[in-house]
Amino acid sequence: MRSCPRFCRLLIVALAVLLLAACSTEPRVVAVRRFSPYGTPTSRVTERPGYYRVVAGDTLYSIAFRHQMDYRELARINGIGPPYTIYPGQELRLHGAPAALAPITSPPAAAIPAVVAAPGAAVAAVAAPVSSSVTPANAVAASASAPARANTAVISGGPTRSIDGIVWRWPVHGPVLAGFEADEPGRQGLDIGGRMGQPVYAAASGMVVYSGSGLVGYGELIIIKHSDSYLSAYGHNSVRLVKEGENVVAGQEIAEMGNSGAPRVELHFEIRKDGKPLNPLDFLPKR
């Protein structure tokens, strides 16, 4: 009978060990959910191979630019027609046969377009969820972080070069710090040096189709459409002075030079034709 207290003590110790072991096991992974206007909430928001999930601030142009695609091909693959409005949570195919043109229907209640294209402008806008009425179809909203000036400066004179009906000029005054490398990501353009706050000019006339900071590696970025085939891009700015949908002329100040997303003050400048990067030195005038 004297062994009973000892047995009880051993039993208590064993139970304590089992309890501690149960508490130390790896906890279950809790899936983080976010709202998606295109169906039920999705857990562990990930992109399927060959697809891209739209986030607020995207435009069809910026998505095509990110994946080195022609925006028209991206629209065809996904059956998106003018004015190319897309919504947060929408999943876009990056490859495959063109889809049938999607019928024009009312957007999901939680994703009413906040930014749409002006007639004839074809700006691919991403609508942010709002609870108010639909924005008029001819309205183009300014990017929240792009305090556009009423009248930005325009420089005249200086060397120009005309290619494919587009007149090009240098977007900034400064030395070329790094040249074009077609097969090296991050080098598919020119890095041009300068000072913080130095004016950045439109290299050719066109329309702003992206003004934001959503593309990793480009910092504060502006993309200008010059024709159905040609785009130019201006990265690492400190301040963006133009908004999406705005028409600009060659030599117009569009930004101030900076080092956003870069280790030094520089302008990263690209020219793309049908989505493919080209050497800007083949288009800019000699200097």
ZINOR-V855405 format. One record per residue. N is the residue number from 1. NEAR is the number of other ideal C-beta (glycine too) atoms within 12 Angstrom. Layout:
[[N & NEAR] [N & NEAR]]
//
This chain:
[[1 & 6] [2 & 7] [3 & 9] [4 & 10] [5 & 11] [6 & 12] [7 & 13] [8 & 13] [9 & 13] [10 & 14] [11 & 14] [12 & 14] [13 & 14] [14 & 14] [15 & 14] [16 & 14] [17 & 14] [18 & 14] [19 & 13] [20 & 12] [21 & 11] [22 & 12] [23 & 11] [24 & 10] [25 & 10] [26 & 7] [27 & 8] [28 & 6] [29 & 8] [30 & 8] [31 & 12] [32 & 12] [33 & 12] [34 & 21] [35 & 21] [36 & 23] [37 & 30] [38 & 22] [39 & 16] [40 & 11] [41 & 16] [42 & 22] [43 & 14] [44 & 13] [45 & 19] [46 & 14] [47 & 19] [48 & 15] [49 & 9] [50 & 14] [51 & 20] [52 & 30] [53 & 28] [54 & 37] [55 & 28] [56 & 29] [57 & 28] [58 & 40] [59 & 50] [60 & 45] [61 & 45] [62 & 43] [63 & 43] [64 & 38] [65 & 42] [66 & 32] [67 & 28] [68 & 26] [69 & 29] [70 & 26] [71 & 39] [72 & 26] [73 & 28] [74 & 37] [75 & 32] [76 & 25] [77 & 30] [78 & 34] [79 & 21] [80 & 35] [81 & 23] [82 & 23] [83 & 32] [84 & 40] [85 & 38] [86 & 44] [87 & 41] [88 & 35] [89 & 30] [90 & 34] [91 & 26] [92 & 42] [93 & 28] [94 & 24] [95 & 19] [96 & 15] [97 & 11] [98 & 18] [99 & 19] [100 & 12] [101 & 15] [102 & 22] [103 & 10] [104 & 13] [105 & 9] [106 & 13] [107 & 28] [108 & 20] [109 & 16] [110 & 20] [111 & 30] [112 & 24] [113 & 36] [114 & 30] [115 & 44] [116 & 33] [117 & 35] [118 & 26] [119 & 15] [120 & 14] [121 & 28] [122 & 29] [123 & 42] [124 & 42] [125 & 47] [126 & 42] [127 & 36] [128 & 30] [129 & 24] [130 & 22] [131 & 11] [132 & 11] [133 & 11] [134 & 19] [135 & 23] [136 & 16] [137 & 20] [138 & 16] [139 & 24] [140 & 35] [141 & 28] [142 & 24] [143 & 38] [144 & 18] [145 & 24] [146 & 30] [147 & 18] [148 & 28] [149 & 22] [150 & 11] [151 & 13] [152 & 29] [153 & 20] [154 & 21] [155 & 24] [156 & 12] [157 & 9] [158 & 21] [159 & 17] [160 & 24] [161 & 23] [162 & 17] [163 & 25] [164 & 19] [165 & 13] [166 & 28] [167 & 25] [168 & 35] [169 & 34] [170 & 35] [171 & 45] [172 & 42] [173 & 22] [174 & 25] [175 & 17] [176 & 25] [177 & 22] [178 & 23] [179 & 20] [180 & 27] [181 & 16] [182 & 17] [183 & 10] [184 & 12] [185 & 17] [186 & 24] [187 & 21] [188 & 30] [189 & 42] [190 & 38] [191 & 34] [192 & 37] [193 & 24] [194 & 33] [195 & 21] [196 & 22] [197 & 18] [198 & 26] [199 & 32] [200 & 47] [201 & 42] [202 & 42] [203 & 45] [204 & 38] [205 & 29] [206 & 37] [207 & 38] [208 & 45] [209 & 47] [210 & 46] [211 & 45] [212 & 40] [213 & 29] [214 & 30] [215 & 34] [216 & 15] [217 & 24] [218 & 36] [219 & 33] [220 & 38] [221 & 47] [222 & 56] [223 & 50] [224 & 45] [225 & 44] [226 & 33] [227 & 24] [228 & 21] [229 & 23] [230 & 35] [231 & 45] [232 & 48] [233 & 49] [234 & 53] [235 & 44] [236 & 43] [237 & 44] [238 & 29] [239 & 31] [240 & 41] [241 & 36] [242 & 42] [243 & 35] [244 & 47] [245 & 36] [246 & 35] [247 & 24] [248 & 40] [249 & 27] [250 & 33] [251 & 29] [252 & 34] [253 & 31] [254 & 48] [255 & 48] [256 & 33] [257 & 40] [258 & 32] [259 & 25] [260 & 32] [261 & 25] [262 & 28] [263 & 15] [264 & 22] [265 & 28] [266 & 36] [267 & 50] [268 & 49] [269 & 52] [270 & 44] [271 & 41] [272 & 36] [273 & 25] [274 & 22] [275 & 32] [276 & 21] [277 & 32] [278 & 29] [279 & 23] [280 & 39] [281 & 22] [282 & 20] [283 & 33] [284 & 34] [285 & 21] [286 & 12] [287 & 16]]
//
